[in-house]
Amino acid sequence: MSVLPATVVTMINADDVRRLAMSLPETVEKEAWSMPTFRVAGKMFITIPDDGTSFAVRCPRHERAELIAAEPEKFWVPPHEAGSAWVRVRMAALEDMDELRDILVDSWRQAAPEHLAEAHPALRPGG
């Protein structure tokens, strides 16, 4: 009889989001609306609402509907954010830290000034 090794699944949490966000160049954390937000060059690119189950990132509206339709268990938009260029991400639905990193980097690149983003070519999804 063969015994398979146990797989340890660690759910991504707000501390992981914070740690990865703060590792991105020139990122600062600032509280707004009673929640942590993360900014680059004064532009917000991540918020962590107090529900502790999700975070919000920048997402062009024209891409958002397709993203949500493809993975509704992972991405969503609350009604009060429907007019924004943001999408929520359910932490429990993320596959791993690499996926989290790709999502955060994509949001950072949307907010970062072009010269800063170009100065860090390794900060590309999958990079």
DSSP file with accessible surface (Angstrom, degrees, kcal/mol):
  #  RESIDUE AA STRUCTURE BP1 BP2  ACC     N-H-->O    O-->H-N    N-H-->O    O-->H-N    TCO  KAPPA ALPHA  PHI   PSI    X-CA   Y-CA   Z-CA
    1    1 A M              0   0  224      0, 0.0     2,-0.4     0, 0.0     0, 0.0   0.000 360.0 360.0 360.0 131.4    0.0    0.0    0.0
    2    2 A S        -     0   0  102      2,-0.0     2,-0.5     0, 0.0     0, 0.0  -0.788 360.0-150.7 -99.5 139.4    1.4    3.4   -1.0
    3    3 A V        -     0   0  120     -2,-0.4     3,-0.0     3,-0.0     0, 0.0  -0.943  10.6-141.2-112.1 123.9    0.8    6.4    1.2
    4    4 A L        -     0   0  145     -2,-0.5     3,-0.1     1,-0.1     2,-0.0  -0.615  28.6-105.3 -81.3 143.1    0.7    9.8   -0.5
    5    5 A P        -     0   0  111      0, 0.0     2,-0.1     0, 0.0    -1,-0.1  -0.352  41.0-102.7 -65.8 146.8    2.4   12.7    1.4
    6    6 A A        -     0   0   97      1,-0.1     2,-0.6    -3,-0.0    -3,-0.0  -0.450  30.4-136.5 -69.6 139.9    0.0   15.1    3.0
    7    7 A T        -     0   0  124     -2,-0.1     2,-0.6    -3,-0.1    -1,-0.1  -0.890  10.9-147.9 -99.8 126.0   -0.6   18.3    1.2
    8    8 A V        -     0   0  123     -2,-0.6     2,-0.6     2,-0.0    -2,-0.0  -0.840  11.2-164.0 -95.8 120.1   -0.6   21.4    3.4
    9    9 A V        -     0   0  126     -2,-0.6     2,-0.6     2,-0.0    -2,-0.0  -0.930   2.1-167.1-106.8 119.6   -2.9   24.1    2.1
   10   10 A T        -     0   0  114     -2,-0.6     2,-0.3     3,-0.0    -2,-0.0  -0.935  17.7-134.3-108.1 120.6   -2.3   27.5    3.5
   11   11 A M        -     0   0  112     -2,-0.6     2,-0.2     1,-0.1    81,-0.1  -0.540  23.0-115.9 -74.6 136.9   -5.0   30.0    2.8
   12   12 A I        -     0   0    9     79,-0.5     2,-0.2    -2,-0.3    82,-0.1  -0.484  41.2-175.5 -69.6 138.7   -3.8   33.4    1.7
   13   13 A N    >>  -     0   0   65     -2,-0.2     4,-1.8    78,-0.1     3,-0.6  -0.741  42.5 -87.0-130.7-179.4   -4.7   36.1    4.2
   14   14 A A  H 3> S+     0   0   25      1,-0.3     4,-2.8    38,-0.2     5,-0.2   0.820 123.0  59.4 -61.7 -31.3   -4.5   39.9    4.6
   15   15 A D  H 3> S+     0   0   94      2,-0.2     4,-2.7     1,-0.2    -1,-0.3   0.892 105.2  49.5 -64.8 -37.4   -1.0   39.7    6.1
   16   16 A D  H <> S+     0   0   19     -3,-0.6     4,-2.5     2,-0.2     5,-0.3   0.917 111.2  49.0 -65.4 -43.1    0.2   38.0    2.8
   17   17 A V  H  X S+     0   0    0     -4,-1.8     4,-2.8     2,-0.2     5,-0.2   0.949 113.6  46.8 -60.9 -47.6   -1.5   40.8    0.8
   18   18 A R  H  X S+     0   0   72     -4,-2.8     4,-2.8     2,-0.2    -2,-0.2   0.933 111.9  50.1 -59.8 -47.6    0.2   43.4    2.9
   19   19 A R  H  X S+     0   0  143     -4,-2.7     4,-0.8     1,-0.2    -1,-0.2   0.933 115.0  42.6 -61.0 -46.3    3.6   41.8    2.8
   20   20 A L  H >< S+     0   0   35     -4,-2.5     3,-0.6     2,-0.2     4,-0.5   0.914 113.8  51.9 -67.9 -41.2    3.6   41.4   -1.0
   21   21 A A  H >< S+     0   0    0     -4,-2.8     3,-1.6    -5,-0.3    -2,-0.2   0.940 108.8  50.2 -59.7 -46.4    2.1   44.9   -1.5
   22   22 A M  H 3< S+     0   0   81     -4,-2.8    -1,-0.2     1,-0.3     5,-0.2   0.678 101.1  64.5 -70.1 -14.0    4.8   46.5    0.7
   23   23 A S  T << S+     0   0   83     -4,-0.8    -1,-0.3    -3,-0.6    -2,-0.2   0.629  82.9  96.3 -81.0 -12.2    7.5   44.7   -1.3
   24   24 A L  S X  S-     0   0   11     -3,-1.6     3,-1.6    -4,-0.5    81,-0.0  -0.553  93.3 -85.7 -80.6 143.0    6.6   46.6   -4.4
   25   25 A P  T 3  S-     0   0   28      0, 0.0    -1,-0.1     0, 0.0    -2,-0.1  -0.143 103.7  -4.9 -54.0 134.5    8.7   49.7   -5.2
   26   26 A E  T 3  S+     0   0  128      1,-0.2    15,-0.6    -4,-0.1     2,-0.3   0.677  89.9 155.1  58.4  25.6    7.7   53.0   -3.6
   27   27 A T  E <   -A   40   0A  13     -3,-1.6     2,-0.4    -5,-0.2    13,-0.2  -0.647  20.6-172.1 -83.1 137.3    4.6   51.5   -2.0
   28   28 A V  E     -A   39   0A  81     11,-2.4    11,-2.6    -2,-0.3     2,-0.4  -0.957  18.0-134.0-126.5 147.9    3.2   53.1    1.1
   29   29 A E  E     +A   38   0A  79     -2,-0.4     2,-0.4     9,-0.2     9,-0.2  -0.864  28.5 172.3-100.4 134.6    0.4   51.9    3.3
   30   30 A K  E     -A   37   0A 120      7,-2.7     7,-1.5    -2,-0.4     2,-0.3  -0.992  30.6-124.3-143.5 132.8   -2.2   54.5    4.3
   31   31 A E  E     +A   36   0A 143     -2,-0.4     2,-0.3     5,-0.2    -2,-0.0  -0.617  37.6 163.4 -77.9 134.4   -5.5   54.0    6.2
   32   32 A A  E >   +A   35   0A  19      3,-2.6     3,-1.5    -2,-0.3    -2,-0.1  -0.979  65.4   7.5-148.5 141.3   -8.6   55.3    4.4
   33   33 A W  T 3  S-     0   0  179     -2,-0.3    -1,-0.1     1,-0.3    -2,-0.0   0.865 130.1 -63.8  54.5  34.7  -12.2   54.6    5.0
   34   34 A S  T 3  S+     0   0   97      1,-0.2    -1,-0.3    15,-0.1    -3,-0.1   0.788 119.2  94.7  61.3  29.3  -11.1   52.7    8.2
   35   35 A M  E <  S-A   32   0A  35     -3,-1.5    -3,-2.6    -5,-0.1    -1,-0.2  -0.986  82.9 -94.1-143.5 156.5   -9.2   50.1    6.1
   36   36 A P  E     -A   31   0A  29      0, 0.0    12,-2.3     0, 0.0     2,-0.3  -0.489  41.5-176.6 -69.4 136.2   -5.6   49.6    4.9
   37   37 A T  E     -AB  30  47A   0     -7,-1.5    -7,-2.7    10,-0.2     2,-0.4  -0.945  14.4-145.1-128.4 155.2   -4.9   51.0    1.4
   38   38 A F  E     -AB  29  46A   0      8,-2.6     7,-3.1    -2,-0.3     8,-1.3  -0.977  20.1-176.2-125.5 135.4   -1.7   50.7   -0.6
   39   39 A R  E     -AB  28  44A  39    -11,-2.6   -11,-2.4    -2,-0.4     2,-0.4  -0.939  19.9-160.8-134.0 152.3   -0.5   53.4   -2.9
   40   40 A V  E >  S-AB  27  43A   0      3,-2.3     3,-2.4    -2,-0.3   -13,-0.1  -0.999  87.5  -7.8-130.9 129.4    2.3   54.1   -5.3
   41   41 A A  T 3  S-     0   0   61    -15,-0.6    -1,-0.1    -2,-0.4     3,-0.1   0.855 131.8 -56.6  52.3  36.9    3.1   57.7   -6.3
   42   42 A G  T 3  S+     0   0   59      1,-0.2     2,-0.5   -14,-0.0    -1,-0.3   0.393 113.2 118.3  80.8  -4.5   -0.1   58.7   -4.4
   43   43 A K  E <   -B   40   0A 114     -3,-2.4    -3,-2.3    68,-0.1    -1,-0.2  -0.847  63.7-127.8-101.7 127.5   -2.4   56.5   -6.4
   44   44 A M  E     +B   39   0A  31     -2,-0.5    -5,-0.3    -5,-0.2     3,-0.1  -0.454  34.4 164.1 -70.8 138.5   -4.2   53.7   -4.6
   45   45 A F  E     +     0   0A   0     -7,-3.1    13,-0.9     1,-0.4     2,-0.3   0.463  63.1  30.7-132.5  -8.8   -3.8   50.2   -6.1
   46   46 A I  E     -BC  38  57A   0     -8,-1.3    -8,-2.6    11,-0.2    -1,-0.4  -0.987  54.4-176.3-147.9 140.7   -5.0   47.9   -3.3
   47   47 A T  E     -BC  37  56A  13      9,-1.8     9,-2.8    -2,-0.3   -10,-0.2  -0.974  13.9-153.2-129.2 149.1   -7.5   48.1   -0.5
   48   48 A I        -     0   0    7    -12,-2.3     7,-0.2    -2,-0.3    -2,-0.0  -0.875  18.9-150.3-121.0  94.9   -8.2   45.5    2.2
   49   49 A P    >   -     0   0   10      0, 0.0     3,-1.4     0, 0.0     5,-0.2  -0.190  27.2-108.0 -59.6 159.4  -11.8   45.8    3.4
   50   50 A D  T 3  S+     0   0  153      1,-0.3   -15,-0.0     2,-0.1   -16,-0.0   0.495 103.1  88.3 -74.1   0.5  -12.5   44.8    7.0
   51   51 A D  T 3  S-     0   0   67      1,-0.1    -1,-0.3     3,-0.1     4,-0.1   0.737  83.9-145.0 -70.5 -18.9  -14.4   41.7    6.0
   52   52 A G  S <  S+     0   0   45     -3,-1.4   -38,-0.2     2,-0.3    -2,-0.1   0.532  79.0  84.7  72.1   5.9  -11.0   39.9    6.0
   53   53 A T  S    S+     0   0   79      1,-0.1    38,-2.2   -40,-0.1    39,-0.5   0.544  91.5  22.2-114.5 -11.2  -12.0   37.6    3.1
   54   54 A S  E     - D   0  90A   0     -5,-0.2     2,-0.3    36,-0.2    -2,-0.3  -0.916  54.4-152.1-146.8 171.4  -11.2   39.7    0.1
   55   55 A F  E     - D   0  89A   0     34,-1.6    34,-3.1    -2,-0.3     2,-0.4  -0.942  20.4-127.1-142.0 163.2   -9.1   42.6   -1.2
   56   56 A A  E     +CD  47  88A   1     -9,-2.8    -9,-1.8    -2,-0.3     2,-0.3  -0.921  25.0 178.1-117.5 141.5   -9.7   45.1   -4.0
   57   57 A V  E     -CD  46  87A   6     30,-2.4    30,-2.4    -2,-0.4   -11,-0.2  -0.924  38.4 -86.0-134.9 161.1   -7.4   45.9   -6.9
   58   58 A R  E     + D   0  86A  65    -13,-0.9    28,-0.3    -2,-0.3    52,-0.1  -0.409  48.6 167.2 -64.7 141.6   -7.5   48.1  -10.0
   59   59 A C        -     0   0    7     26,-3.0     5,-0.1    -2,-0.1    48,-0.0  -0.855  39.5-114.1-158.5 118.3   -9.1   46.5  -13.0
   60   60 A P    >>  -     0   0   32      0, 0.0     3,-1.6     0, 0.0     4,-1.6  -0.281  27.4-127.3 -54.4 135.7  -10.2   48.3  -16.2
   61   61 A R  H 3> S+     0   0  141      1,-0.3     4,-1.0     2,-0.2     3,-0.1   0.853 107.5  59.9 -56.2 -36.8  -14.0   48.1  -16.5
   62   62 A H  H 34 S+     0   0  152      1,-0.2     4,-0.3     2,-0.2    -1,-0.3   0.741 113.0  38.9 -67.6 -18.8  -13.8   46.7  -20.0
   63   63 A E  H <> S+     0   0   94     -3,-1.6     4,-2.2     2,-0.1    -1,-0.2   0.681 101.3  75.2 -96.7 -21.8  -11.9   43.7  -18.6
   64   64 A R  H  X S+     0   0   25     -4,-1.6     4,-2.8     1,-0.2     5,-0.2   0.900  91.1  50.5 -63.4 -46.7  -13.8   43.3  -15.4
   65   65 A A  H  X S+     0   0   72     -4,-1.0     4,-2.6     1,-0.2    -1,-0.2   0.910 113.0  47.8 -60.5 -41.0  -17.0   41.7  -16.7
   66   66 A E  H  > S+     0   0  156     -4,-0.3     4,-2.2     2,-0.2    -1,-0.2   0.910 111.6  50.5 -66.1 -41.1  -15.0   39.1  -18.6
   67   67 A L  H  X S+     0   0   53     -4,-2.2     4,-2.0     2,-0.2    -2,-0.2   0.938 113.0  45.3 -61.7 -47.1  -12.8   38.4  -15.6
   68   68 A I  H  < S+     0   0   44     -4,-2.8    -2,-0.2     1,-0.2    -1,-0.2   0.914 112.2  51.7 -65.7 -40.8  -15.8   37.9  -13.3
   69   69 A A  H  < S+     0   0   81     -4,-2.6    -1,-0.2    -5,-0.2    -2,-0.2   0.887 112.0  47.3 -63.9 -36.0  -17.7   35.8  -15.9
   70   70 A A  H  < S+     0   0   74     -4,-2.2    -1,-0.2     1,-0.2    -2,-0.2   0.859 132.4  13.7 -73.8 -36.0  -14.6   33.5  -16.2
   71   71 A E    >X  +     0   0   56     -4,-2.0     4,-2.5    -5,-0.2     3,-1.8  -0.487  65.9 161.6-141.2  67.7  -14.0   33.1  -12.5
   72   72 A P  T 34 S+     0   0   73      0, 0.0    -1,-0.1     0, 0.0    -3,-0.1   0.751  76.9  61.5 -64.7 -21.1  -17.0   34.2  -10.4
   73   73 A E  T 34 S+     0   0  107      1,-0.1    20,-0.1    -5,-0.1     3,-0.1   0.703 116.1  32.4 -74.8 -15.9  -15.9   32.3   -7.4
   74   74 A K  T <4 S+     0   0    4     -3,-1.8    16,-2.8     1,-0.2     2,-0.4   0.797 118.8  44.0-107.1 -41.7  -12.7   34.4   -7.3
   75   75 A F  E  <  +E   89   0A  11     -4,-2.5     2,-0.3    14,-0.2    -1,-0.2  -0.877  60.6 147.4-116.1 143.6  -13.6   37.9   -8.6
   76   76 A W  E     -E   88   0A  60     12,-1.7    12,-3.2    -2,-0.4    -3,-0.0  -0.971  32.3-137.4-161.7 167.1  -16.7   40.0   -7.8
   77   77 A V        -     0   0   35     -2,-0.3     5,-0.1    10,-0.2    10,-0.1  -0.985  20.8-133.1-135.6 123.4  -17.8   43.6   -7.5
   78   78 A P    >   -     0   0    8      0, 0.0     3,-2.2     0, 0.0     4,-0.3  -0.420  32.3-108.5 -70.2 153.1  -20.1   44.9   -4.7
   79   79 A P  G >  S+     0   0  123      0, 0.0     3,-1.5     0, 0.0     4,-0.3   0.850 117.1  57.8 -52.6 -39.1  -22.9   47.1   -5.9
   80   80 A H  G 3  S+     0   0  147      1,-0.3     3,-0.2     2,-0.1    -3,-0.0   0.638 109.4  46.1 -71.9  -9.0  -21.4   50.3   -4.4
   81   81 A E  G X  S+     0   0   30     -3,-2.2     3,-1.9     1,-0.1     5,-0.4   0.308  78.4 108.2-110.1   9.3  -18.3   49.7   -6.5
   82   82 A A  T <  S+     0   0   54     -3,-1.5    -2,-0.1    -4,-0.3    -1,-0.1   0.823  79.8  48.7 -59.3 -32.8  -20.0   48.9   -9.8
   83   83 A G  T 3  S+     0   0   59     -4,-0.3    -1,-0.3    -3,-0.2     2,-0.1   0.469  99.0  89.4 -87.2   1.2  -19.1   52.3  -11.4
   84   84 A S  S <  S-     0   0   33     -3,-1.9     2,-0.3     2,-0.1    -3,-0.1  -0.388  83.3-119.1 -94.0 172.4  -15.4   52.0  -10.4
   85   85 A A  S    S+     0   0   41     -2,-0.1   -26,-3.0   -25,-0.1     2,-0.3  -0.371  81.7 101.6-103.0  49.9  -12.4   50.5  -12.1
   86   86 A W  E     -D   58   0A  43     -5,-0.4     2,-0.3   -28,-0.3   -28,-0.2  -0.927  50.4-163.8-131.5 156.4  -11.8   48.0   -9.3
   87   87 A V  E     -D   57   0A   2    -30,-2.4   -30,-2.4    -2,-0.3     2,-0.3  -0.986  18.9-127.6-138.0 147.0  -12.6   44.4   -8.7
   88   88 A R  E     -DE  56  76A  18    -12,-3.2   -12,-1.7    -2,-0.3     2,-0.5  -0.723  17.2-153.1 -92.8 149.4  -12.6   42.4   -5.5
   89   89 A V  E     -DE  55  75A   0    -34,-3.1   -34,-1.6    -2,-0.3     2,-0.6  -0.986  12.7-134.9-124.9 124.2  -10.6   39.2   -5.1
   90   90 A R  E >>  -D   54   0A  91    -16,-2.8     3,-1.2    -2,-0.5     4,-0.5  -0.694  12.2-151.4 -78.5 119.3  -11.7   36.4   -2.7
   91   91 A M  G >4 S+     0   0    1    -38,-2.2     3,-1.4    -2,-0.6   -79,-0.5   0.883  92.4  58.0 -59.3 -41.0   -8.5   35.3   -0.9
   92   92 A A  G 34 S+     0   0   72    -39,-0.5    -1,-0.3     1,-0.3   -38,-0.1   0.735 102.3  56.3 -64.7 -20.9   -9.8   31.7   -0.3
   93   93 A A  G <4 S+     0   0   31     -3,-1.2    -1,-0.3   -19,-0.1    -2,-0.2   0.576  81.0 108.7 -88.8  -9.1  -10.2   31.3   -4.1
   94   94 A L    <<  -     0   0   16     -3,-1.4   -82,-0.2    -4,-0.5     3,-0.1  -0.442  63.5-144.1 -71.3 141.8   -6.6   32.1   -5.0
   95   95 A E        -     0   0  148      1,-0.2     2,-0.3    -2,-0.1    -1,-0.1   0.891  65.6 -38.7 -71.8 -43.6   -4.5   29.2   -6.1
   96   96 A D     >  -     0   0   71      1,-0.1     4,-1.9   -85,-0.0     3,-0.2  -0.958  68.0 -74.3-168.2-178.0   -1.2   30.3   -4.5
   97   97 A M  H  > S+     0   0   72     -2,-0.3     4,-2.9     1,-0.2     5,-0.2   0.802 122.3  60.6 -66.8 -29.1    1.2   33.1   -3.7
   98   98 A D  H  > S+     0   0  111      2,-0.2     4,-2.5     1,-0.2    28,-0.3   0.914 105.5  47.2 -64.6 -41.5    2.3   33.4   -7.3
   99   99 A E  H  > S+     0   0   32     -3,-0.2     4,-2.3     2,-0.2    -2,-0.2   0.927 112.1  50.4 -65.3 -42.6   -1.3   34.2   -8.4
  100  100 A L  H  X S+     0   0    0     -4,-1.9     4,-2.6     1,-0.2     5,-0.2   0.948 110.6  49.9 -57.8 -47.9   -1.6   36.7   -5.6
  101  101 A R  H  X S+     0   0   55     -4,-2.9     4,-3.0     1,-0.2     5,-0.3   0.928 109.1  51.3 -57.5 -46.6    1.7   38.3   -6.7
  102  102 A D  H  X S+     0   0   50     -4,-2.5     4,-2.2     1,-0.2    -1,-0.2   0.915 111.5  47.4 -59.2 -41.8    0.5   38.5  -10.3
  103  103 A I  H  X S+     0   0   24     -4,-2.3     4,-2.0     2,-0.2    -1,-0.2   0.935 114.8  45.2 -66.1 -45.2   -2.7   40.2   -9.3
  104  104 A L  H  X S+     0   0    2     -4,-2.6     4,-2.7     2,-0.2    -2,-0.2   0.908 112.9  50.4 -66.9 -41.7   -1.0   42.7   -7.0
  105  105 A V  H  X S+     0   0    1     -4,-3.0     4,-2.9    -5,-0.2     5,-0.2   0.917 108.5  52.9 -62.7 -41.6    1.7   43.5   -9.6
  106  106 A D  H  X S+     0   0   68     -4,-2.2     4,-1.5    -5,-0.3    -1,-0.2   0.934 111.8  45.2 -60.1 -43.8   -0.8   44.1  -12.3
  107  107 A S  H  X S+     0   0    0     -4,-2.0     4,-1.3     2,-0.2    -2,-0.2   0.921 112.2  52.1 -66.2 -41.7   -2.7   46.6  -10.1
  108  108 A W  H >X S+     0   0    0     -4,-2.7     4,-2.8     1,-0.2     3,-0.6   0.934 107.3  52.4 -59.7 -44.9    0.6   48.3   -9.1
  109  109 A R  H 3< S+     0   0   54     -4,-2.9    -1,-0.2     1,-0.2    -2,-0.2   0.836 105.8  55.0 -63.9 -30.4    1.6   48.7  -12.8
  110  110 A Q  H 3< S+     0   0   66     -4,-1.5    -1,-0.2    -5,-0.2    -2,-0.2   0.817 118.0  34.5 -70.4 -29.1   -1.8   50.4  -13.5
  111  111 A A  H << S+     0   0    0     -4,-1.3    -2,-0.2    -3,-0.6    -1,-0.2   0.758  97.7  94.3 -95.9 -28.8   -1.1   52.9  -10.7
  112  112 A A  S  < S-     0   0   11     -4,-2.8   -71,-0.1    -5,-0.2   -86,-0.0  -0.344  85.2-102.8 -68.8 144.2    2.6   53.4  -11.0
  113  113 A P    >>  -     0   0   37      0, 0.0     4,-2.4     0, 0.0     3,-0.6  -0.339  35.6-112.5 -59.9 148.6    4.1   56.2  -13.1
  114  114 A E  H 3> S+     0   0  153      1,-0.2     4,-2.8     2,-0.2     5,-0.2   0.882 115.8  54.6 -54.5 -42.3    5.4   54.9  -16.4
  115  115 A H  H 3> S+     0   0  139      1,-0.2     4,-1.3     2,-0.2    -1,-0.2   0.880 110.5  46.4 -62.9 -34.7    9.0   55.7  -15.5
  116  116 A L  H <4 S+     0   0    5     -3,-0.6     4,-0.5     2,-0.2    -2,-0.2   0.933 113.2  47.6 -72.6 -45.5    8.8   53.7  -12.3
  117  117 A A  H >< S+     0   0    5     -4,-2.4     3,-1.3     1,-0.2     6,-0.2   0.925 112.9  49.6 -61.3 -41.7    7.1   50.7  -13.9
  118  118 A E  H 3< S+     0   0  103     -4,-2.8    -1,-0.2     1,-0.3    -2,-0.2   0.806 102.8  61.2 -69.1 -27.7    9.6   50.7  -16.7
  119  119 A A  T 3< S+     0   0   66     -4,-1.3    -1,-0.3     1,-0.3    -2,-0.2   0.609 107.2  48.0 -72.9 -10.1   12.5   50.9  -14.2
  120  120 A H    X   +     0   0   66     -3,-1.3     3,-2.1    -4,-0.5    -1,-0.3  -0.545  61.9 161.6-129.3  67.6   11.3   47.5  -12.8
  121  121 A P  T 3  S+     0   0   72      0, 0.0    -1,-0.1     0, 0.0    -2,-0.1   0.754  72.3  67.0 -62.9 -22.2   10.7   45.2  -15.8
  122  122 A A  T 3  S+     0   0   69      1,-0.2     2,-1.9    -3,-0.1     5,-0.1   0.708  81.4  84.1 -69.6 -18.1   10.8   42.1  -13.6
  123  123 A L    <   +     0   0   23     -3,-2.1    -1,-0.2    -6,-0.2    -3,-0.1  -0.489  63.7 116.2 -87.9  70.7    7.5   43.3  -12.1
  124  124 A R  S >  S-     0   0  105     -2,-1.9     3,-3.2   -15,-0.0   -18,-0.1  -0.958  81.3 -81.7-129.2 148.6    5.3   41.9  -14.7
  125  125 A P  T 3  S+     0   0   68      0, 0.0   -26,-0.1     0, 0.0   -23,-0.1  -0.266 121.9  13.1 -51.1 131.6    2.7   39.2  -14.1
  126  126 A G  T 3         0   0   63    -28,-0.3    -3,-0.1     1,-0.2   -27,-0.0   0.409 360.0 360.0  80.9  -0.6    4.5   35.8  -14.1
  127  127 A G    <         0   0   65     -3,-3.2    -1,-0.2    -5,-0.1    -5,-0.1   0.008 360.0 360.0 -84.8 360.0    7.9   37.7  -13.8
